[in-house]
Amino acid sequence: MQLSPATLARARQLGWSEDTIARIEASPLKDATVANITLMRIPDERVRAFLDLVDRDPERIPNVTFNFIRTRSERGVRAKPGPYGLTVADINIGTYGEVPDHWPYENDTPRGSHTSPENYAPGSYFIYDKAEVWAEGVDHLYEQAIRERWVPATDLDWDNGLAELPPELEKAVCQLATIYSGHALVEQKIIAKWLEPISYGFHDVKLFLGTQIYDAGHKVEALRKRALASGGGLQQAPLGALYRAWYGALKFSEMITALDVVYKSYELTLFEAAGDFAQSDLERTLFANLARDSRRHLEYGRRHLLWYIQHHPRGRENVRFWLGRAEAALSIELRFSHPEREALALLFARDIERIQAGIERLRKLREKQLADYIALLDEVGIDRLPQVSPHLLAIAQDPLAV
């Protein structure tokens, strides 16, 4: 075998001796294999050691082609750790950080790599457009979620953090825990359902959604533990009308609009108000941790909504329709979920004889939930107040309105 002029030139550039080149040409190696070895920049003495292997096993060793070295990916990229270590954002550099508007592969090709025509098995993905899933800075949100992770079993003071409560207040706390652990179970399931169809090119989004699934899981865990820690037990299940907007979503962006924008806005405002209705130090810590998680989920929803309306040709029209459906489902849940509103009113009042004061504080909460929701949409350029569900307006004026 005689080496091609290109392979010969590369070999001489690497300092391979004429004796080594002669041994190669006398061996059963093919020019393509030798060319691959030159791309590895192997020095002369190691090439000679490899030729010794070829001489000892001339039937099998030449079948090793080293074709993997012929990658079309960018080479020489070196990611440097930042203040928080080597984060996902730190490795999103060069072509490895470029996310196309449309992902071209149907299989499990990681972003930055390339497919092999001989080895290509289409996968189960059907979300290929960046506008359908993306949010600016989603890699940072993922890292934030990792840094802020917490463990309900050990980060809450189950030994000393709970207070001995009157039976009606204990039942009210457990009722609230039951409802929001139920919401979290469905949240976990619905996010997991949409994780697989998102194509591999948007792995940053998939990573973040994985943290939301985990967050929903320990929300279930923590709230169930609170319900069972002081003898109250689990109470009435959620109404479940809320989930219609989640299960009925035909697009990923519709589901995120319903779950991580409309619902999370109301959930976050409730959890942030826990200082007014929590009955113990443990509950204040618990709801503060849940609020921190919800704030991150809401931020992804807000950023995705902004990206979607800016990059999808029918972004605003679609979002307007989705908001209407999600608000309708949420308003049904809030109006007809008597256990939740009555438990909250009692917790705000802290005494059944002062229930009227509790109802008034619940009204202020509903008013703030609506105001925070409208302000969130204002941030992304959606003037929602003129079109917002009249039922959400009604319960902001009277939380017992049906």
C-alpha positions in Angstrom: 0.0 0.0 0.0 1.3 3.4 -0.9 0.2 6.4 1.3 -1.6 9.2 -0.5 0.2 12.5 -0.9 -2.0 14.1 1.8 -1.4 11.3 4.4 2.3 11.3 3.6 2.5 15.0 4.1 0.7 14.8 7.5 3.0 12.0 8.6 6.1 14.0 7.7 4.7 17.1 9.5 4.4 15.0 12.6 8.1 14.0 12.3 7.5 10.3 11.4 10.7 8.8 10.2 11.1 7.5 6.7 11.7 4.0 8.2 8.3 4.2 10.0 6.6 5.4 6.8 8.2 2.5 4.9 7.0 0.0 7.6 3.5 1.4 7.3 3.4 1.1 3.5 4.6 -2.6 3.9 1.9 -3.3 6.4 -1.8 -4.4 5.9 -3.0 -1.0 7.1 -5.1 1.1 4.8 -4.4 4.7 3.9 -7.7 5.9 5.6 -6.6 4.2 8.9 -3.2 5.9 8.7 -4.8 9.2 7.9 -6.9 8.9 11.0 -3.8 8.1 13.1 -2.2 11.3 11.8 -5.3 13.3 12.9 -4.6 11.9 16.4 -1.2 13.5 16.2 0.5 10.3 17.5 4.4 10.7 17.7 6.8 8.5 15.8 7.7 6.1 18.7 4.1 5.3 19.5 3.3 4.7 15.8 6.2 2.1 15.8 4.7 0.5 18.9 1.4 0.2 17.1 3.1 -1.3 14.0 4.5 -3.9 16.3 0.9 -4.9 17.3 0.0 -5.1 13.6 2.9 -7.4 13.0 1.8 -9.7 15.8 -1.8 -9.7 14.8 -2.1 -8.8 11.1 -5.6 -10.3 10.7 -7.4 -8.3 13.3 -5.6 -5.1 14.3 -5.9 -3.6 10.8 -9.6 -3.8 11.1 -9.5 -1.1 13.8 -10.1 2.0 11.6 -10.2 4.9 14.2 -13.0 6.5 12.1 -14.4 8.1 15.3 -11.5 10.7 15.0 -13.1 12.2 11.9 -15.7 14.3 13.7 -17.2 17.4 12.2 -17.6 18.9 15.7 -15.6 21.9 16.8 -12.3 21.0 18.3 -10.0 22.7 20.8 -12.9 24.1 22.9 -12.0 24.5 26.6 -14.7 25.4 29.1 -13.5 27.3 32.2 -15.3 27.0 35.6 -17.0 30.2 36.9 -17.9 31.3 40.4 -20.3 28.3 40.9 -18.0 25.7 39.3 -18.3 24.3 35.8 -21.9 25.0 35.1 -24.1 24.2 32.0 -23.8 27.9 31.0 -20.0 27.6 31.1 -20.0 24.8 28.6 -22.5 26.5 26.3 -19.6 28.0 24.2 -18.7 28.0 20.6 -20.9 25.8 18.4 -21.8 23.7 21.5 -23.9 26.6 22.7 -25.7 27.4 19.5 -29.3 26.2 19.6 -30.9 26.2 16.1 -34.4 27.4 15.5 -35.3 24.0 14.2 -33.5 20.8 15.4 -32.7 18.7 12.4 -32.3 15.2 13.9 -35.0 12.7 14.9 -32.7 10.5 16.9 -30.7 11.0 20.1 -27.9 13.1 18.6 -26.5 15.3 21.3 -26.1 19.0 20.4 -22.6 19.7 19.1 -22.2 16.1 17.8 -23.2 14.8 14.4 -25.0 11.7 13.1 -23.6 8.7 11.4 -25.5 7.8 8.3 -24.8 4.1 8.9 -26.2 4.3 12.5 -29.4 6.3 12.6 -32.5 5.1 14.4 -35.3 7.7 14.6 -36.6 8.3 18.1 -40.0 9.3 19.7 -39.5 13.1 19.5 -42.0 15.4 17.9 -41.0 18.9 19.3 -38.3 20.2 17.0 -38.9 24.0 17.0 -37.0 26.1 19.5 -39.9 28.6 19.9 -42.0 25.7 21.4 -39.8 25.2 24.4 -37.1 27.7 24.8 -36.5 30.3 27.5 -33.6 32.7 27.6 -31.2 31.7 30.4 -32.8 28.3 31.1 -29.3 26.8 31.7 -28.9 29.3 34.6 -32.3 28.3 36.0 -31.2 24.7 35.9 -28.0 25.5 37.9 -30.0 27.6 40.3 -32.4 24.7 40.9 -29.4 22.4 41.7 -27.9 24.9 44.1 -31.2 25.5 45.9 -32.2 21.9 46.3 -33.5 20.9 49.8 -34.4 17.7 51.6 -37.8 17.7 53.4 -36.6 14.9 55.7 -33.7 16.8 57.2 -34.1 20.5 56.2 -37.3 20.8 58.3 -37.2 20.5 62.0 -39.7 17.8 62.6 -38.6 17.3 66.2 -39.0 20.9 67.5 -40.6 22.9 64.7 -44.2 21.9 65.0 -46.7 23.5 67.4 -49.5 21.8 69.3 -52.6 23.2 67.6 -56.3 23.2 68.4 -58.0 20.4 66.4 -59.7 22.7 63.9 -56.5 24.5 63.0 -54.6 21.2 62.7 -57.3 20.0 60.4 -57.1 23.2 58.3 -53.3 22.9 57.9 -53.7 19.3 56.9 -56.4 20.2 54.4 -54.2 22.8 52.7 -51.3 20.2 52.7 -53.6 17.6 51.1 -54.8 20.0 48.3 -51.3 21.2 47.3 -49.7 17.8 47.5 -52.4 16.7 45.2 -51.7 19.5 42.8 -48.0 18.6 43.0 -48.6 14.9 42.1 -50.4 16.0 38.9 -47.7 18.7 38.2 -45.0 16.0 38.4 -46.9 13.6 36.1 -47.8 16.2 33.4 -44.3 17.7 33.2 -42.9 14.1 32.9 -45.3 13.4 30.1 -44.0 16.2 28.0 -40.3 15.6 28.7 -39.8 12.8 26.2 -41.1 14.5 23.1 -38.7 17.4 23.4 -35.9 16.7 21.0 -32.3 16.3 22.2 -31.1 19.6 20.8 -32.9 21.4 23.6 -31.3 19.5 26.4 -31.1 22.6 28.6 -34.8 22.7 28.7 -35.0 19.0 29.5 -32.5 19.4 32.3 -34.5 22.2 33.9 -37.8 20.4 33.5 -36.2 17.4 35.3 -35.6 19.7 38.3 -39.2 20.8 38.3 -40.3 17.1 38.3 -38.0 16.7 41.3 -39.4 19.8 43.0 -42.9 18.6 42.6 -41.9 15.3 44.1 -40.5 16.7 47.3 -43.5 19.1 47.5 -45.7 16.0 47.6 -43.3 14.4 50.2 -43.1 17.5 52.5 -46.8 18.3 52.5 -47.8 14.7 53.1 -45.3 14.5 56.0 -46.8 17.7 57.5 -50.3 16.2 57.2 -49.2 13.1 59.0 -46.7 14.5 61.5 -49.2 15.8 64.1 -52.2 13.4 63.9 -54.3 15.5 61.5 -54.0 13.2 58.5 -54.9 13.7 54.9 -58.2 15.5 54.3 -60.4 16.0 51.2 -58.8 15.7 47.8 -58.6 18.7 45.4 -61.5 19.3 43.1 -59.3 18.7 40.1 -60.9 21.1 37.7 -57.6 22.9 37.5 -56.0 19.9 35.8 -58.3 20.2 32.8 -56.1 23.0 31.4 -53.0 20.9 32.0 -54.2 17.5 30.6 -56.1 19.2 27.8 -53.1 21.1 26.4 -52.4 20.2 22.8 -49.0 22.0 22.7 -46.2 22.1 25.2 -46.4 25.9 25.3 -50.1 25.6 26.1 -49.3 23.3 29.1 -46.5 25.6 30.3 -48.8 28.6 30.0 -51.5 26.9 32.1 -49.1 25.4 34.7 -46.0 27.5 34.9 -47.7 30.9 34.3 -51.3 31.0 35.3 -51.3 28.4 38.2 -47.7 29.1 39.4 -48.4 32.8 39.7 -51.4 32.1 42.1 -49.4 29.4 43.9 -46.4 31.6 44.5 -48.4 34.4 45.9 -50.1 32.0 48.3 -46.9 30.4 49.4 -45.3 33.8 49.9 -48.2 34.8 52.2 -47.5 31.8 54.5 -46.2 34.2 57.2 -49.8 35.2 57.7 -51.4 31.7 57.9 -48.6 29.3 58.9 -49.1 28.0 62.4 -45.5 27.0 63.3 -41.8 27.6 62.5 -41.7 24.4 60.5 -44.6 25.5 58.2 -43.0 28.9 57.7 -39.8 27.2 56.5 -41.7 24.7 54.5 -43.7 27.3 52.6 -40.7 29.5 52.1 -38.8 26.6 50.5 -41.9 25.8 48.3 -42.1 29.5 47.3 -38.5 29.5 46.2 -39.1 26.5 44.0 -42.4 28.0 42.6 -40.6 31.3 41.9 -38.1 29.4 39.7 -40.9 27.5 37.8 -42.8 30.8 37.3 -39.6 32.4 36.0 -39.2 29.7 33.3 -42.9 30.1 32.4 -42.5 33.9 32.1 -39.3 33.6 30.0 -40.8 30.9 27.7 -43.9 33.0 27.2 -41.8 36.0 26.2 -39.7 33.9 23.8 -42.8 32.2 22.3 -44.7 35.5 21.6 -41.5 37.0 20.1 -40.6 34.0 17.9 -43.7 32.1 17.0 -45.7 33.6 14.0 -49.0 33.2 15.9 -47.5 33.7 19.4 -49.8 36.3 20.8 -53.0 34.9 19.3 -52.2 31.4 20.7 -51.3 32.7 24.1 -54.4 34.8 24.4 -56.5 31.6 23.8 -54.5 29.5 26.2 -54.7 32.1 28.9 -58.5 32.1 28.6 -58.7 28.3 29.0 -56.2 28.2 31.9 -58.0 31.0 33.8 -61.3 29.3 33.4 -60.0 26.1 34.9 -58.3 27.9 37.7 -61.4 30.0 38.5 -63.5 26.9 38.7 -61.0 25.3 41.2 -60.9 28.5 43.4 -64.7 29.0 43.3 -65.8 25.5 44.0 -63.0 24.1 46.1 -64.7 24.9 49.4 -62.2 23.0 51.5 -59.3 25.1 50.4 -60.9 28.5 50.9 -62.5 27.6 54.2 -59.2 26.1 55.5 -57.3 29.3 54.4 -59.9 31.6 56.0 -59.7 29.7 59.3 -55.9 29.7 59.3 -55.9 33.4 58.6 -58.3 34.0 61.4 -56.5 31.5 63.8 -59.8 31.2 65.7 -63.3 30.1 64.5 -64.9 33.0 66.3 -62.9 35.4 64.1 -63.7 33.8 60.8 -65.0 37.0 59.3 -61.5 38.5 59.7 -60.1 35.4 58.1 -62.4 35.8 55.1 -61.3 39.4 54.7 -57.7 38.4 54.7 -58.5 35.7 52.2 -60.1 38.4 50.0 -56.8 40.4 50.2 -54.9 37.3 49.2 -57.1 36.7 46.2 -56.8 40.4 45.3 -53.0 40.2 45.4 -52.9 36.9 43.5 -54.8 38.6 40.7 -52.7 41.7 40.8 -49.4 39.7 40.7 -50.7 37.7 37.8 -51.7 40.7 35.8 -48.3 42.4 36.6 -46.5 39.3 35.4 -48.2 39.4 32.0 -47.6 43.1 31.8 -43.8 42.3 32.0 -44.0 40.2 28.8 -46.1 42.8 27.0 -49.5 41.2 27.5 -52.3 43.6 28.7 -54.5 40.9 30.2 -56.7 42.9 32.6 -59.3 43.8 29.9 -59.7 40.1 29.0 -59.0 38.3 32.3 -61.6 35.8 33.5 -64.5 37.6 35.2 -64.6 34.9 37.8 -61.1 35.7 38.9 -62.2 39.3 39.2 -65.2 38.3 41.2 -63.3 36.2 43.8 -60.8 39.0 44.2 -63.8 41.1 45.4 -65.5 38.2 47.3 -63.5 35.1 48.0 -66.7 33.2 48.7 -68.3 34.1 45.4 -69.6 31.1 43.4 
